[in-house]
């Protein structure tokens, strides 16, 4: 027959395991907040990577805006050349 001390230790261990399991279960059931996870995982290397990513995104955005303007000007030049070509064709055919 187990001693009362052994039974007491076993009961304490069971209570501890039950509380730990309950604590883990509560953690699993809690909704995940992505911003908190991001802050916890963030390291100095990640901070530098994020800074570089933002810089590259800005440069890319600037390039896209500039290329749209260049494309619009190119289309205007092509339209003007087509109009000049058509006018010269009309003048020489008469």
C-alpha positions as CSV (number, residue, x, y, z in Angstrom):
1,X,0.0,0.0,0.0
2,X,1.5,3.4,-1.0
3,X,2.4,5.8,1.8
4,X,0.5,8.9,2.4
5,X,3.5,11.0,1.3
6,X,3.6,9.1,-2.1
7,X,-0.1,9.7,-2.6
8,X,0.3,13.3,-1.7
9,X,3.1,13.7,-4.2
10,X,1.1,11.9,-6.9
11,X,-1.9,14.2,-6.2
12,X,0.3,17.3,-6.4
13,X,1.8,16.1,-9.7
14,X,-1.7,15.4,-11.2
15,X,-2.9,18.9,-10.1
16,X,0.2,20.5,-11.7
17,X,-0.3,18.6,-14.9
18,X,-4.0,19.5,-15.0
19,X,-3.2,23.2,-14.5
20,X,-0.5,23.1,-17.2
21,X,-2.8,21.4,-19.6
22,X,-5.5,23.9,-18.9
23,X,-3.0,26.8,-19.4
24,X,-1.9,25.3,-22.7
25,X,-5.4,24.7,-23.8
26,X,-6.3,28.4,-23.0
27,X,-3.3,29.5,-25.1
28,X,-4.5,27.5,-28.0
29,X,-8.0,28.7,-27.8
30,X,-7.1,32.4,-27.6
31,X,-7.4,34.2,-30.9
32,X,-4.0,34.9,-32.5
33,X,-3.1,38.6,-32.9
34,X,-0.6,38.7,-35.9
35,X,0.9,42.0,-34.8
36,X,1.9,40.6,-31.5
37,X,3.5,37.6,-33.1
38,X,5.3,39.9,-35.6
39,X,6.7,41.9,-32.7
40,X,7.8,38.9,-30.7
41,X,9.6,37.3,-33.7
42,X,11.2,40.5,-34.9
43,X,15.0,40.6,-34.6
44,X,17.6,43.2,-35.6
45,X,18.1,41.2,-38.9
46,X,14.4,41.2,-39.5
47,X,14.3,45.0,-38.8
48,X,17.0,45.6,-41.4
49,X,15.2,43.3,-43.9
50,X,12.0,45.2,-43.3
51,X,13.7,48.5,-43.8
52,X,15.3,47.3,-47.1
53,X,11.9,45.9,-48.2
54,X,10.2,49.3,-47.6
55,X,13.0,51.1,-49.5
56,X,12.7,48.7,-52.5
57,X,8.9,49.1,-52.5
58,X,9.3,52.9,-52.6
59,X,11.8,52.6,-55.5
60,X,9.5,50.3,-57.4
61,X,6.5,52.6,-56.8
62,X,8.6,55.5,-58.1
63,X,9.6,53.5,-61.2
64,X,6.1,52.5,-62.0
65,X,4.8,56.0,-61.7
66,X,7.6,57.3,-63.9
67,X,7.1,54.5,-66.5
68,X,3.4,55.4,-66.8
69,X,4.3,59.0,-67.6
70,X,7.0,58.0,-70.1
71,X,4.5,55.6,-71.8
72,X,1.9,58.3,-72.0
73,X,4.4,60.7,-73.6
74,X,5.5,58.0,-76.0
75,X,1.9,57.3,-77.1
76,X,1.4,61.0,-77.7
77,X,4.6,61.2,-79.9
78,X,3.4,58.1,-81.9
79,X,0.0,59.6,-82.4
80,X,1.5,62.9,-83.6
81,X,3.9,61.0,-86.0
82,X,0.9,59.1,-87.3
83,X,-1.0,62.3,-87.9
84,X,1.9,64.0,-89.6
85,X,2.4,60.9,-91.8
86,X,-1.3,60.9,-92.7
87,X,-1.3,64.7,-93.5
88,X,1.8,64.3,-95.7
89,X,0.1,61.4,-97.5
90,X,-2.9,63.5,-98.2
91,X,-0.9,66.4,-99.4
92,X,1.2,64.4,-101.8
93,X,-1.7,62.4,-103.2
94,X,-3.5,65.5,-104.5
